[in-house]
Amino acid sequence: MLFYDGETVNQRRSKYGVAEVNGCRFGIDRKAWDLPFLAELEELAALRRIMRLHLTMWGLPHVVESAQLCVTELVANVITHVGPQTPTTLAVSMNGNLLRIEVVDPDTRALPTLLAATTDDESGRGMALVEATAERWGVVLRADTKVTWCELATGLRSADDHLDDPQVARAEVLLGLYCCEAKPAQASASRVSLSVAEEATIEVIVDLLRWLRVHGRDSDAVMECAWGRFESAPQ
């Protein structure tokens, strides 16, 4: 992806002495998580909110709606075909560059079925919606549980990457310079921890505020303007 002025991100990094890396220099640690619950229609809204919260924290807001739809349909399938108040577990993880969603229930007999339902049918469309939304889905039978899973495309290159974005690319070049200055040993490392990057972000902001002050500019007004632009920009 071009950075600007005809240079790639890695070319710009190299120009300023920042080590080239394959993908994002600041790997995002997306730890797998799971949530036990009782399968009830009343739980669906809470599960959708939890998915939005976690995926936003993972930097994947663009996947939220698809993930919410799949969770809704997979859990509704348990409620319909296994029964209300069934002990169920929602598990979410990354499988390479795909988001993996698993719904685990104790019934190994009631298997999800892809039906040829029409838009006028009141039932039977759940797995068809999952089929249309996910890259793939399937069922894993264990000794005493059933795992119905699906995987969604994220647009990432790897599990710890982020989407290409010119603003993010510019920020990473700048943060790379600050990280290398603060911790020279990191200059040749393939990755820099997010805690180091957070401290570098603070230093960048402090230095810019200092720059504004010595040039007689109103740093509060600039910060307010910047925050307004950030809040109004597409997420």
C-alpha positions as CSV (number, residue, x, y, z in Angstrom):
1,M,0.0,0.0,0.0
2,L,1.3,3.4,-0.9
3,F,2.0,5.7,2.1
4,Y,2.2,9.1,0.3
5,D,4.5,10.9,-2.2
6,G,4.9,7.6,-4.0
7,E,6.6,5.8,-1.0
8,T,5.5,2.7,0.7
9,V,5.3,2.5,4.4
10,N,8.4,0.4,4.7
11,Q,10.3,2.8,2.4
12,R,9.4,5.7,4.6
13,R,10.4,3.7,7.7
14,S,13.8,2.9,6.1
15,K,14.3,6.5,5.2
16,Y,14.1,7.5,8.8
17,G,16.0,4.6,10.2
18,V,13.0,2.6,11.5
19,A,13.3,-1.2,10.9
20,E,11.2,-2.7,8.2
21,V,8.7,-5.3,9.3
22,N,6.3,-7.7,7.7
23,G,2.9,-6.2,8.6
24,C,2.1,-4.1,11.6
25,R,5.0,-3.2,13.8
26,F,2.8,-3.1,16.9
27,G,1.1,-6.5,17.1
28,I,-2.4,-6.6,18.5
29,D,-2.8,-9.3,21.1
30,R,-6.4,-10.7,20.5
31,K,-6.7,-13.2,23.3
32,A,-9.4,-15.9,22.8
33,W,-12.3,-15.7,25.3
34,D,-15.4,-17.6,26.2
35,L,-18.6,-16.9,28.1
36,P,-20.9,-19.6,29.6
37,F,-24.7,-18.7,29.7
38,L,-28.1,-20.2,29.6
39,A,-29.7,-20.1,26.1
40,E,-32.6,-17.8,26.3
41,L,-34.1,-15.3,23.9
42,E,-33.6,-12.6,26.6
43,E,-29.8,-13.3,26.5
44,L,-29.4,-12.4,22.8
45,A,-29.3,-8.6,23.3
46,A,-26.6,-9.0,26.0
47,L,-24.6,-11.3,23.8
48,R,-24.7,-8.8,20.9
49,R,-23.6,-6.0,23.2
50,I,-20.7,-8.2,24.5
51,M,-19.6,-9.0,20.9
52,R,-19.7,-5.3,20.0
53,L,-17.6,-4.4,23.1
54,H,-14.9,-7.1,22.5
55,L,-14.6,-6.6,18.7
56,T,-14.3,-2.8,19.2
57,M,-11.5,-3.5,21.7
58,W,-9.9,-5.8,19.1
59,G,-10.0,-3.0,16.5
60,L,-12.6,-4.9,14.4
61,P,-15.7,-2.6,14.4
62,H,-16.3,-3.4,10.8
63,V,-17.0,-7.0,11.7
64,V,-19.4,-6.3,14.5
65,E,-22.7,-6.5,12.6
66,S,-21.8,-9.8,10.9
67,A,-20.6,-11.3,14.1
68,Q,-23.7,-10.2,16.0
69,L,-25.9,-11.8,13.3
70,C,-24.0,-15.1,13.5
71,V,-24.1,-15.2,17.3
72,T,-27.8,-14.5,17.3
73,E,-28.6,-17.2,14.8
74,L,-26.3,-19.8,16.3
75,V,-27.7,-19.3,19.8
76,A,-31.3,-19.1,18.5
77,N,-30.7,-22.5,16.9
78,V,-29.8,-23.9,20.3
79,I,-32.9,-22.4,21.9
80,T,-35.2,-23.8,19.1
81,H,-33.7,-27.3,18.6
82,V,-32.1,-28.1,22.0
83,G,-34.3,-26.1,24.3
84,P,-34.5,-22.9,26.4
85,Q,-32.2,-22.7,29.4
86,T,-29.7,-25.0,27.8
87,P,-26.2,-24.5,29.3
88,T,-24.3,-23.0,26.4
89,T,-20.9,-21.4,25.9
90,L,-19.9,-18.7,23.4
91,A,-16.2,-18.8,22.4
92,V,-14.5,-16.2,20.2
93,S,-11.0,-16.3,18.9
94,M,-8.8,-15.6,15.8
95,N,-8.0,-18.3,13.4
96,G,-5.3,-16.7,11.3
97,N,-6.9,-13.7,9.7
98,L,-10.5,-15.0,10.3
99,L,-12.7,-14.3,13.3
100,R,-13.9,-17.6,14.7
101,I,-17.2,-17.9,16.6
102,E,-18.2,-21.1,18.4
103,V,-21.4,-21.9,20.3
104,V,-21.1,-25.0,22.4
105,D,-24.1,-27.0,23.8
106,P,-24.5,-30.4,25.4
107,D,-26.8,-32.0,22.7
108,T,-24.9,-34.1,20.2
109,R,-28.0,-35.3,18.4
110,A,-29.7,-32.0,17.3
111,L,-27.4,-31.0,14.4
112,P,-27.7,-27.7,12.6
113,T,-29.1,-28.1,9.1
114,L,-29.0,-25.8,6.2
115,L,-32.5,-25.6,4.9
116,A,-33.8,-24.1,1.6
117,A,-36.0,-21.5,3.4
118,T,-37.6,-18.6,1.7
119,T,-37.8,-15.0,2.9
120,D,-41.5,-15.7,3.7
121,D,-40.7,-18.6,6.0
122,E,-40.9,-17.8,9.8
123,S,-38.3,-20.4,10.7
124,G,-35.4,-22.4,9.1
125,R,-33.5,-19.4,7.8
126,G,-30.9,-19.2,10.6
127,M,-28.2,-21.3,9.2
128,A,-28.9,-19.9,5.7
129,L,-28.0,-16.5,7.1
130,V,-24.9,-17.8,8.7
131,E,-24.0,-19.5,5.4
132,A,-24.4,-16.2,3.6
133,T,-22.5,-14.1,6.1
134,A,-19.6,-16.4,7.1
135,E,-16.6,-17.6,5.0
136,R,-17.4,-21.1,6.3
137,W,-19.2,-22.9,9.1
138,G,-19.4,-26.4,10.5
139,V,-20.1,-28.7,13.5
140,V,-17.7,-30.5,15.7
141,L,-19.0,-33.4,17.8
142,R,-17.2,-34.2,21.0
143,A,-17.9,-36.9,23.6
144,D,-20.6,-34.9,25.4
145,T,-20.9,-31.6,23.6
146,K,-21.5,-30.1,20.1
147,V,-19.6,-27.1,18.8
148,T,-21.3,-25.1,16.0
149,W,-18.8,-22.7,14.6
150,C,-18.4,-20.1,11.8
151,E,-15.5,-18.0,10.6
152,L,-15.8,-14.4,9.3
153,A,-13.5,-12.5,7.0
154,T,-11.8,-9.6,8.7
155,G,-9.7,-8.1,5.9
156,L,-6.5,-8.6,8.1
157,R,-3.3,-10.1,6.9
158,S,-2.7,-12.0,10.2
159,A,-4.3,-12.5,13.6
160,D,-2.3,-9.6,15.2
161,D,-2.6,-7.2,12.3
162,H,-4.9,-4.3,11.6
163,L,-6.7,-3.0,8.5
164,D,-4.6,-0.8,6.1
165,D,-5.3,2.8,6.8
166,P,-3.2,5.8,5.6
167,Q,-3.7,7.7,9.0
168,V,-2.7,4.6,11.0
169,A,0.4,4.1,8.7
170,R,1.6,7.6,9.3
171,A,1.1,7.2,13.0
172,E,3.1,4.0,13.1
173,V,6.0,5.6,11.3
174,L,6.0,8.4,13.9
175,L,5.6,6.0,16.8
176,G,8.4,3.8,15.4
177,L,10.8,6.8,15.5
178,Y,9.8,7.5,19.1
179,C,10.1,3.9,20.2
180,C,13.5,3.5,18.6
181,E,14.7,6.6,20.4
182,A,13.4,5.5,23.7
183,K,14.5,1.9,23.4
184,P,17.3,1.5,20.7
185,A,17.2,-2.3,21.1
186,Q,13.7,-2.2,19.6
187,A,14.9,-0.7,16.4
188,S,15.9,-4.1,14.9
189,A,13.0,-6.0,16.6
190,S,10.2,-7.4,14.5
191,R,7.6,-6.2,16.9
192,V,7.2,-3.5,19.6
193,S,4.8,-4.1,22.5
194,L,1.7,-2.0,22.7
195,S,2.6,-0.8,26.2
196,V,5.8,0.8,24.7
197,A,3.7,2.2,21.9
198,E,1.3,3.7,24.3
199,E,4.1,5.5,26.2
200,A,5.5,6.7,22.9
201,T,2.0,8.0,21.9
202,I,2.0,10.1,25.1
203,E,5.4,11.4,24.3
204,V,4.3,12.4,20.8
205,I,1.3,14.3,22.2
206,V,3.3,16.0,24.9
207,D,6.0,17.1,22.3
208,L,3.3,18.4,19.9
209,L,1.6,20.4,22.7
210,R,5.0,21.8,23.6
211,W,5.6,22.7,20.0
212,L,2.3,24.6,19.9
213,R,3.0,26.4,23.1
214,V,6.5,27.7,22.1
215,H,5.0,28.9,18.8
216,G,2.3,30.9,20.6
217,R,-0.6,28.7,19.6
218,D,-3.6,27.6,21.7
219,S,-3.0,23.9,22.4
220,D,-6.4,23.5,24.1
221,A,-8.2,24.7,20.9
222,V,-6.0,22.5,18.7
223,M,-6.7,19.4,20.9
224,E,-10.5,20.2,20.9
225,C,-10.4,20.5,17.1
226,A,-8.4,17.3,16.8
227,W,-10.8,15.4,19.1
228,G,-13.8,16.7,17.1
229,R,-12.3,15.4,13.8
230,F,-11.5,12.1,15.4
231,E,-15.0,11.6,16.7
232,S,-16.6,12.5,13.4
233,A,-14.3,10.4,11.2
234,P,-15.5,7.0,9.9
235,Q,-14.5,4.3,12.4
